[in-house]
Amino acid sequence: NLSNVALASFVSGAATSVITSPIAIVKTKQQIMVWGFRKAIRETYQSGMNGRPQPLNGLRNFYTGFGVHFFCDSFGRSLYMFTYELLKRKLAQVKCGEQSPHSNRISTQNLSLPERMICASSAGVTCWAFIFPADVIRSKLYAKSLNAQSSLTTLDGIKLARQMVREQGFRSLYRGMAITVARAGPV
């Protein structure tokens, strides 16, 4: 059942986003600031504290823009797996000559590796086309967090998206998409 695939993938993406969000923040700071791992952790924890220890705020910094990250990981994974399974089933259906769109008896086990790769590539391109604007906002939030005096929220991401569209048009939400989609195919 494709709805079970989509739901399980969503839950998986949602659960892993709790772990991958802090990892992405630290990785971004290491790449942009050329910091080591420990310094990136320390600076992330301490940013916006103004010299006053505030443990909850320090932990909150690791979840800058979490809502956007959650969207990318959960909805993105759900759409990817749904599309991948749907394409495999449709391809198997075509190979078997089966005309009934509701047939659950068609097996995808006989698909070749190249056929599976085509399904996976197409699912990756579809996923990125859907989540790319959110990924742009996420990247910009991470970059902004380097100079922020407090942790940035999902609401800050929405404000940032509105500002980008107002100042630069909708195309600003798709800058870099061509290369990302081109990379999504082979990966």
LUMMAR-204396 format. One record per residue: chain; residue number from 1; residue in three letters; x, y, z of N, C-alpha, C in turn. Coordinates in Angstrom, 2 decimals. Atoms other than C-alpha are relative to their C-alpha. Example, Ala and Ser with C-alpha at 12.3 -4.5 7.8 and 13.67 -1.06 7.14 Angstrom:
# LUMMAR-204396
A; 1; ALA; 0.89; -1.19; 0.00; 12.30; -4.50; 7.80; 0.90; 1.20; 0.00
A; 2; SER; -0.82; -1.19; -0.06; 13.67; -1.06; 7.14; -0.77; 1.09; 0.73
//
This chain:
# LUMMAR-204396
A; 1; ASN; 0.84; -1.17; 0.00; 0.00; 0.00; 0.00; 0.89; 1.24; 0.00
A; 2; LEU; -0.85; -1.18; 0.13; 1.56; 3.27; -1.12; -0.19; 1.02; 1.14
A; 3; SER; 0.21; -0.94; -1.11; -0.04; 5.29; 1.67; 0.80; -0.44; 1.23
A; 4; ASN; -0.84; 0.49; -1.10; 1.76; 3.06; 4.21; 1.47; 0.36; -0.23
A; 5; VAL; -1.38; -0.37; 0.34; 5.05; 3.69; 2.40; 0.22; 1.48; 0.31
A; 6; ALA; -0.11; -1.45; -0.23; 4.44; 7.45; 2.49; 0.00; 0.32; 1.49
A; 7; LEU; 0.10; -0.27; -1.44; 3.44; 7.42; 6.17; 1.25; -0.47; 0.74
A; 8; ALA; -1.20; 0.53; -0.67; 6.34; 5.22; 7.28; 1.21; 0.87; -0.31
A; 9; SER; -1.12; -0.86; 0.40; 8.78; 7.40; 5.34; -0.07; 1.35; 0.69
A; 10; PHE; 0.19; -1.27; -0.70; 7.32; 10.57; 6.86; 0.44; -0.13; 1.45
A; 11; VAL; -0.35; 0.22; -1.41; 7.64; 9.17; 10.38; 1.51; -0.19; 0.16
A; 12; SER; -1.45; 0.20; -0.03; 11.19; 8.04; 9.66; 0.74; 1.32; -0.15
A; 13; GLY; -0.64; -1.31; 0.20; 12.16; 11.48; 8.34; -0.20; 0.91; 1.19
A; 14; ALA; 0.28; -0.83; -1.18; 10.48; 13.17; 11.29; 0.88; -0.40; 1.17
A; 15; ALA; -0.82; 0.49; -1.12; 12.30; 10.99; 13.80; 1.47; 0.34; -0.19
A; 16; THR; -1.43; -0.27; 0.22; 15.71; 11.40; 12.20; 0.30; 1.49; -0.02
A; 17; SER; -0.26; -1.45; 0.04; 15.27; 15.17; 11.83; 0.41; 0.56; 1.35
A; 18; VAL; -0.39; -0.43; -1.35; 15.63; 15.50; 15.59; 1.52; -0.14; 0.19
A; 19; ILE; -1.44; 0.22; -0.08; 19.18; 14.16; 15.19; 0.75; 0.76; -1.10
A; 20; THR; -0.72; -0.60; 1.13; 20.08; 15.52; 11.76; 0.00; 1.53; 0.03
A; 21; SER; 0.02; -1.46; -0.07; 19.11; 19.12; 12.52; 1.24; 0.55; 0.71
A; 22; PRO; -1.22; -0.50; -0.64; 21.89; 19.70; 15.09; 1.26; -0.34; -0.80
A; 23; ILE; -1.16; 0.38; 0.81; 24.32; 17.82; 12.85; 0.18; 0.97; -1.15
A; 24; ALA; -0.08; -0.93; 1.13; 23.48; 20.08; 9.92; 0.47; 1.38; 0.44
A; 25; ILE; -0.44; -1.31; -0.52; 23.94; 23.22; 12.04; 1.50; -0.02; 0.23
A; 26; VAL; -1.42; 0.09; -0.31; 27.35; 22.10; 13.27; 0.82; -0.13; -1.28
A; 27; LYS; -0.71; 0.18; 1.27; 28.43; 20.95; 9.79; 0.10; 1.32; -0.77
A; 28; THR; 0.00; -1.28; 0.71; 27.43; 24.29; 8.27; 0.99; 0.97; 0.63
A; 29; LYS; -0.94; -0.90; -0.68; 29.39; 26.20; 10.89; 1.44; -0.44; -0.23
A; 30; GLN; -1.36; 0.48; 0.29; 32.42; 23.98; 10.34; 0.42; 0.39; -1.41
A; 31; GLN; -0.33; -0.30; 1.38; 32.27; 24.58; 6.60; 0.19; 1.49; -0.24
A; 32; ILE; -0.05; -1.43; 0.27; 31.61; 28.31; 6.63; 1.05; 0.71; 0.85
A; 33; MET; -0.91; -0.69; -0.92; 33.64; 29.37; 9.67; 1.37; -0.67; 0.08
A; 34; VAL; -1.24; 0.79; -0.03; 36.40; 26.76; 9.15; 0.40; -0.29; 1.45
A; 35; TRP; -0.21; 0.37; -1.39; 36.01; 25.68; 12.75; 0.15; -1.51; 0.10
A; 36; GLY; -0.03; 1.42; -0.33; 36.85; 22.32; 14.22; -1.33; -0.39; 0.63
A; 37; PHE; 1.25; 0.51; -0.54; 34.09; 20.13; 15.59; -0.31; 0.58; 1.38
A; 38; ARG; 0.24; -0.49; -1.37; 34.51; 21.16; 19.24; -0.34; 1.48; 0.04
A; 39; LYS; 0.29; -1.43; 0.02; 34.59; 24.87; 18.47; -1.40; 0.26; -0.57
A; 40; ALA; 1.33; -0.17; 0.58; 31.48; 24.57; 16.29; -1.09; -0.34; 1.03
A; 41; ILE; 0.95; 0.37; -1.06; 29.66; 22.80; 19.15; -0.06; 1.11; 1.06
A; 42; ARG; -0.07; -1.02; -1.06; 30.82; 25.35; 21.74; -0.63; 1.32; -0.46
A; 43; GLU; 0.52; -1.27; 0.51; 30.03; 28.38; 19.58; -1.51; -0.07; -0.24
A; 44; THR; 1.44; 0.15; 0.21; 26.60; 27.04; 18.67; -0.72; 0.05; 1.33
A; 45; TYR; 0.62; 0.03; -1.32; 25.77; 26.36; 22.31; 0.01; 1.38; 0.65
A; 46; GLN; -0.16; -1.28; -0.69; 27.02; 29.76; 23.49; -0.55; 1.20; -0.76
A; 47; SER; 0.43; -1.18; 0.75; 25.72; 32.02; 20.72; -1.29; 0.57; 0.57
A; 48; GLY; 1.17; -0.70; -0.51; 23.24; 34.60; 21.89; -0.12; 0.01; 1.51
A; 49; MET; 0.10; 0.05; -1.46; 24.02; 34.07; 25.59; 0.55; 1.26; 0.67
A; 50; ASN; -0.57; -1.24; -0.55; 25.87; 37.36; 26.08; 0.73; -0.24; 1.32
A; 51; GLY; -0.80; 0.29; -1.19; 28.13; 35.74; 28.65; -0.77; -0.60; 1.15
A; 52; ARG; 0.82; 0.57; -1.08; 25.22; 34.45; 30.76; -0.41; -1.42; -0.37
A; 53; PRO; 0.40; 1.38; 0.29; 24.75; 30.68; 30.93; -1.52; -0.15; -0.04
A; 54; GLN; 1.42; 0.27; 0.15; 21.29; 29.72; 29.66; -0.12; -1.34; -0.72
A; 55; PRO; -0.06; 1.32; 0.63; 21.32; 25.96; 29.04; -1.10; -0.27; -1.02
A; 56; LEU; 1.07; 0.29; 0.96; 17.90; 25.77; 27.36; 0.19; 0.78; -1.29
A; 57; ASN; -0.24; -0.77; 1.21; 18.74; 28.58; 24.96; 1.19; -0.57; -0.77
A; 58; GLY; -1.14; 0.60; 0.67; 22.07; 26.93; 24.24; -0.39; -1.22; -0.81
A; 59; LEU; 0.48; 1.18; 0.73; 20.36; 23.68; 23.26; -0.90; 0.41; -1.16
A; 60; ARG; 0.90; -0.48; 1.05; 17.77; 25.62; 21.26; 0.78; 0.43; -1.24
A; 61; ASN; -0.81; -0.44; 1.13; 20.57; 26.98; 19.06; 0.30; -1.14; -0.98
A; 62; PHE; -0.25; 1.16; 0.86; 21.13; 23.47; 17.70; -1.22; -0.33; -0.87
A; 63; TYR; 1.23; 0.25; 0.75; 17.57; 23.53; 16.36; -0.47; 1.25; -0.75
A; 64; THR; 0.31; -1.18; 0.80; 17.73; 26.79; 14.42; -0.76; -0.44; -1.25
A; 65; GLY; 0.79; 0.32; 1.19; 15.03; 26.64; 11.75; -0.47; -1.43; -0.06
A; 66; PHE; 0.35; 1.41; -0.05; 13.95; 23.21; 12.89; -1.25; -0.33; -0.82
A; 67; GLY; 1.22; 0.27; 0.76; 10.50; 23.47; 11.32; 0.27; -0.20; -1.48
A; 68; VAL; -0.36; 0.12; 1.40; 12.03; 23.97; 7.89; 0.77; -1.30; -0.23
A; 69; HIS; -0.76; 1.25; 0.09; 14.47; 21.11; 8.48; -0.93; -1.20; 0.10
A; 70; PHE; 0.99; 1.06; -0.19; 11.62; 18.90; 9.70; -0.80; -0.21; -1.28
A; 71; PHE; 0.75; 0.08; 1.26; 9.64; 19.70; 6.54; 0.82; -0.71; -1.07
A; 72; CYS; -0.85; 0.60; 1.03; 12.55; 18.83; 4.26; 0.22; -1.49; 0.25
A; 73; ASP; -0.31; 1.40; -0.30; 13.36; 15.57; 6.05; -1.23; -0.90; -0.01
A; 74; SER; 1.18; 0.86; -0.10; 9.84; 14.28; 6.69; -0.79; -0.02; -1.31
A; 75; PHE; 0.76; -0.03; 1.26; 7.88; 15.44; 3.64; 0.88; -0.42; -1.17
A; 76; GLY; -0.91; 0.38; 1.07; 10.92; 15.05; 1.42; 0.19; -1.50; -0.09
A; 77; ARG; -0.19; 1.45; -0.02; 11.55; 11.47; 2.48; -1.29; -0.73; -0.39
A; 78; SER; 1.29; 0.61; 0.33; 7.85; 10.63; 2.25; -0.26; 0.08; -1.51
A; 79; LEU; 0.23; -0.16; 1.44; 7.58; 12.04; -1.28; 0.98; -0.85; -0.80
A; 80; TYR; -0.99; 0.80; 0.71; 10.80; 10.33; -2.36; -0.42; -1.47; -0.02
A; 81; MET; 0.30; 1.43; -0.07; 9.80; 6.86; -1.16; -1.32; -0.32; -0.70
A; 82; PHE; 1.28; 0.20; 0.68; 6.20; 7.23; -2.39; 0.22; -0.03; -1.52
A; 83; THR; -0.25; -0.09; 1.44; 7.41; 8.27; -5.85; 0.82; -1.19; -0.49
A; 84; TYR; -0.84; 1.13; 0.37; 10.09; 5.57; -5.96; -0.84; -1.28; -0.11
A; 85; GLU; 0.83; 1.21; 0.01; 7.62; 2.80; -5.07; -1.04; 0.06; -1.11
A; 86; LEU; 1.00; -0.15; 1.05; 4.97; 4.18; -7.42; 0.61; -0.26; -1.38
A; 87; LEU; -0.65; 0.19; 1.29; 7.39; 4.31; -10.36; 0.42; -1.45; -0.22
A; 88; LYS; -0.36; 1.42; 0.12; 8.68; 0.79; -9.65; -1.23; -0.83; -0.35
A; 89; ARG; 1.22; 0.77; 0.25; 5.14; -0.54; -9.57; -0.55; 0.25; -1.40
A; 90; LYS; 0.49; -0.33; 1.35; 4.12; 1.28; -12.74; 0.88; -0.65; -1.06
A; 91; LEU; -0.92; 0.62; 0.96; 7.22; 0.05; -14.55; -0.20; -1.52; -0.04
A; 92; ALA; 0.26; 1.45; -0.05; 6.60; -3.53; -13.39; -1.32; -0.32; -0.69
A; 93; GLN; 1.31; 0.19; 0.63; 3.00; -3.18; -14.53; 0.14; 0.05; -1.52
A; 94; VAL; -0.22; -0.12; 1.44; 4.11; -2.06; -17.99; 0.75; -1.21; -0.53
A; 95; LYS; -0.77; 1.17; 0.43; 6.65; -4.89; -18.23; -0.85; -1.27; -0.05
A; 96; CYS; 0.86; 1.19; -0.04; 3.99; -7.46; -17.33; -1.17; 0.10; -0.97
A; 97; GLY; 1.13; -0.19; 0.89; 1.47; -5.98; -19.72; -1.31; 0.12; 0.74
A; 98; GLU; 1.19; -0.11; -0.85; -0.97; -5.57; -16.84; -0.64; 1.36; -0.23
A; 99; GLN; 0.70; -1.24; 0.27; -3.60; -2.94; -17.56; -0.76; 0.54; 1.21
A; 100; SER; 0.78; -0.42; -1.16; -5.43; -2.82; -14.24; 0.85; 0.85; 0.94
A; 101; PRO; -0.78; -0.87; -0.89; -4.20; 0.17; -12.18; -0.11; -0.40; 1.47
A; 102; HIS; 0.20; 0.36; -1.40; -5.45; -1.47; -8.97; 0.56; -1.38; 0.34
A; 103; SER; -0.53; 1.34; -0.25; -3.60; -4.75; -9.27; 1.14; 0.06; 1.00
A; 104; ASN; -1.04; 0.06; -1.02; -1.55; -5.47; -6.15; 0.87; -1.25; -0.17
A; 105; ARG; -0.72; 1.26; 0.19; -0.25; -8.77; -7.52; 1.27; 0.16; -0.82
A; 106; ILE; -1.17; -0.20; 0.84; 2.47; -7.25; -9.67; 1.22; 0.16; 0.89
A; 107; SER; -1.21; -0.04; -0.80; 5.92; -7.83; -8.25; 1.05; 0.89; -0.66
A; 108; THR; -1.09; -0.84; 0.51; 8.75; -5.33; -8.60; 1.34; -0.73; 0.10
A; 109; GLN; -1.25; 0.75; -0.19; 11.33; -8.05; -7.87; 0.72; -0.27; -1.31
A; 110; ASN; -0.62; 0.30; 1.28; 11.97; -8.63; -11.57; 0.57; 1.23; -0.71
A; 111; LEU; -0.58; -1.21; 0.61; 13.06; -5.05; -12.23; 1.53; -0.09; 0.06
A; 112; SER; -1.46; 0.04; 0.05; 16.68; -4.77; -13.28; 0.58; 1.17; 0.83
A; 113; LEU; -0.67; -1.07; -0.73; 19.21; -2.61; -11.45; -0.12; 1.33; -0.73
A; 114; PRO; 0.17; -1.29; 0.70; 19.17; 0.08; -14.19; -1.43; 0.54; 0.08
A; 115; GLU; 1.39; -0.45; -0.11; 15.36; 0.18; -14.05; -0.28; 0.58; 1.39
A; 116; ARG; 0.15; -0.52; -1.36; 15.47; 0.63; -10.28; 0.72; 1.34; 0.16
A; 117; MET; -0.76; -1.24; -0.07; 18.11; 3.33; -10.69; -0.76; 1.15; -0.66
A; 118; ILE; 0.80; -1.02; 0.67; 15.88; 5.22; -13.13; -1.16; 0.44; 0.89
A; 119; CYS; 1.08; -0.33; -0.94; 13.01; 5.03; -10.64; 0.52; 0.85; 1.15
A; 120; ALA; -0.59; -0.75; -1.11; 15.27; 6.26; -7.84; 0.40; 1.40; -0.43
A; 121; SER; -0.40; -1.32; 0.50; 16.67; 9.10; -9.95; -1.22; 0.89; -0.20
A; 122; SER; 1.23; -0.77; 0.23; 13.20; 10.21; -10.96; -0.65; 0.42; 1.32
A; 123; ALA; 0.54; -0.34; -1.33; 12.04; 10.09; -7.34; 0.82; 1.09; 0.65
A; 124; GLY; -0.86; -1.04; -0.57; 15.05; 12.17; -6.27; -0.26; 1.35; -0.62
A; 125; VAL; 0.28; -1.26; 0.70; 14.35; 14.81; -8.90; -1.36; 0.56; 0.45
A; 126; THR; 1.33; -0.42; -0.45; 10.67; 14.92; -7.90; 0.06; 0.57; 1.42
A; 127; CYS; -0.13; -0.43; -1.39; 11.56; 15.23; -4.22; 0.64; 1.39; 0.08
A; 128; TRP; -0.69; -1.29; -0.05; 14.03; 18.07; -4.77; -0.83; 1.13; -0.59
A; 129; ALA; 0.85; -1.03; 0.60; 11.61; 19.94; -7.03; -1.04; 0.50; 1.01
A; 130; PHE; 1.01; -0.35; -0.99; 9.12; 19.89; -4.17; 0.59; 0.73; 1.21
A; 131; ILE; -0.52; -0.57; -1.26; 11.34; 20.69; -1.17; 1.05; 1.10; -0.21
A; 132; PHE; -1.12; -0.91; 0.22; 13.91; 22.96; -2.83; -0.19; 1.38; 0.64
A; 133; PRO; 0.13; -1.31; -0.65; 12.43; 26.31; -1.69; 0.25; -0.06; 1.51
A; 134; ALA; -0.23; 0.14; -1.44; 12.43; 25.05; 1.90; 1.49; -0.22; 0.29
A; 135; ASP; -1.43; 0.22; -0.18; 16.03; 23.88; 1.49; 0.78; 1.31; -0.13
A; 136; VAL; -0.64; -1.31; 0.15; 17.04; 27.36; 0.30; -0.16; 0.80; 1.29
A; 137; ILE; 0.27; -0.73; -1.25; 15.40; 28.90; 3.36; 0.82; -0.60; 1.14
A; 138; ARG; -0.79; 0.67; -1.05; 17.06; 26.33; 5.62; 1.46; 0.42; -0.09
A; 139; SER; -1.40; -0.39; 0.18; 20.49; 27.11; 4.17; 0.23; 1.44; 0.42
A; 140; LYS; -0.15; -1.43; -0.36; 19.95; 30.85; 4.57; -0.15; 0.20; 1.51
A; 141; LEU; 0.14; -0.10; -1.46; 18.77; 30.40; 8.16; 1.28; -0.46; 0.70
A; 142; TYR; -1.23; 0.49; -0.60; 21.86; 28.36; 8.97; 1.11; 1.04; -0.14
A; 143; ALA; -1.02; -1.02; 0.22; 24.08; 31.03; 7.45; -0.25; 1.22; 0.89
A; 144; LYS; 0.34; -1.14; -0.86; 22.22; 33.79; 9.32; 0.28; -0.30; 1.47
A; 145; SER; -0.20; 0.36; -1.41; 22.60; 31.88; 12.57; 1.45; 0.24; 0.44
A; 146; LEU; -1.40; -0.25; -0.35; 26.35; 32.49; 12.40; 0.18; 1.34; 0.68
A; 147; ASN; -0.11; -1.35; -0.57; 25.79; 36.14; 13.32; -1.16; 0.37; 0.90
A; 148; ALA; 1.20; -0.30; -0.77; 22.52; 35.89; 15.22; 0.32; 0.08; 1.49
A; 149; GLN; -0.14; -0.13; -1.45; 22.25; 36.96; 18.82; -0.92; -0.96; 0.75
A; 150; SER; 0.87; 1.01; -0.60; 19.57; 34.36; 19.46; -0.32; -1.03; -1.08
A; 151; SER; 0.29; 1.04; 0.98; 18.40; 31.16; 17.82; -1.14; 0.46; -0.91
A; 152; LEU; 1.02; -0.35; 0.98; 16.34; 31.60; 14.67; -1.05; -1.10; -0.05
A; 153; THR; 1.10; 0.96; -0.04; 12.95; 29.94; 14.46; -0.57; -0.24; -1.40
A; 154; THR; 0.70; 0.26; 1.26; 10.72; 28.55; 11.75; -0.73; 1.27; -0.45
A; 155; LEU; 0.66; -1.26; 0.34; 8.80; 31.84; 11.89; 0.99; 0.94; -0.69
A; 156; ASP; -1.02; -0.80; 0.67; 12.07; 33.59; 11.00; 0.21; -0.49; -1.43
A; 157; GLY; -0.12; 0.57; 1.34; 12.25; 31.23; 8.02; -1.12; 0.48; -0.91
A; 158; ILE; 1.14; -0.50; 0.78; 8.78; 32.27; 6.87; 0.20; 1.46; -0.35
A; 159; LYS; -0.28; -1.42; 0.26; 9.71; 35.93; 7.24; 1.09; 0.15; -1.05
A; 160; LEU; -1.09; -0.04; 0.97; 12.91; 35.30; 5.30; -0.51; -0.34; -1.40
A; 161; ALA; 0.57; 0.38; 1.30; 10.98; 33.58; 2.48; -0.81; 1.16; -0.58
A; 162; ARG; 0.80; -1.15; 0.47; 8.54; 36.50; 2.25; 0.90; 1.14; -0.46
A; 163; GLN; -0.93; -1.08; 0.35; 11.40; 38.99; 2.21; 0.70; -0.32; -1.33
A; 164; MET; -0.67; 0.38; 1.24; 13.21; 37.06; -0.53; -0.92; 0.17; -1.20
A; 165; VAL; 0.95; -0.10; 1.11; 10.09; 36.89; -2.69; -0.32; 1.46; -0.29
A; 166; ARG; 0.31; -1.42; 0.17; 9.28; 40.56; -2.10; 1.14; 0.74; -0.69
A; 167; GLU; -1.15; -0.74; 0.52; 12.81; 41.76; -2.90; 0.56; -0.58; -1.30
A; 168; GLN; -0.67; 0.62; 1.14; 13.97; 39.23; -5.51; -0.92; -0.86; -0.86
A; 169; GLY; 0.94; 0.82; 0.76; 10.85; 37.41; -6.75; 0.08; -1.47; 0.38
A; 170; PHE; 0.07; 1.43; -0.33; 9.93; 33.72; -6.57; 1.23; -0.78; -0.46
A; 171; ARG; -1.19; 0.71; 0.50; 13.00; 32.73; -8.56; 1.08; -0.11; 1.07
A; 172; SER; -1.03; 0.05; -1.05; 15.11; 33.49; -5.48; -0.12; -1.27; 0.84
A; 173; LEU; 0.20; 1.23; -0.75; 13.59; 30.39; -3.84; 0.48; -1.23; -0.76
A; 174; TYR; -0.43; 1.12; 0.83; 14.89; 28.24; -6.69; 1.44; 0.16; -0.48
A; 175; ARG; -1.40; -0.20; 0.39; 18.45; 29.54; -7.00; 0.83; -1.23; 0.39
A; 176; GLY; -0.81; 1.19; -0.23; 20.76; 26.55; -7.37; -0.75; -1.31; -0.24
A; 177; MET; 0.80; 1.21; 0.15; 17.95; 24.12; -8.16; 0.50; -0.87; -1.16
A; 178; ALA; -0.40; 0.79; 1.16; 19.25; 23.07; -11.58; 1.15; -0.94; 0.35
A; 179; ILE; -1.15; 0.83; -0.34; 22.56; 21.80; -10.23; -0.38; -1.05; 1.04
A; 180; THR; 0.44; 0.95; -1.02; 20.86; 20.15; -7.25; -0.80; -1.13; -0.62
A; 181; VAL; 0.80; 1.02; 0.68; 18.37; 18.33; -9.48; 0.91; -0.86; -0.87
A; 182; ALA; -0.93; 0.77; 0.82; 21.18; 17.32; -11.84; 0.79; -0.98; 0.85
A; 183; ARG; -0.72; 0.87; -0.92; 23.03; 15.88; -8.87; -0.92; -1.08; 0.56
A; 184; ALA; 0.96; 0.96; -0.59; 19.88; 14.17; -7.55; -0.21; -1.19; -0.91
A; 185; GLY; 0.20; 1.11; 0.94; 19.58; 12.09; -10.70; 0.98; -1.15; 0.25
A; 186; PRO; -0.95; 1.09; -0.19; 22.81; 10.10; -10.37; 0.10; -0.50; 1.44
A; 187; VAL; -0.14; 0.39; -1.41; 22.78; 10.07; -6.57; -1.21; -0.80; 0.39
//
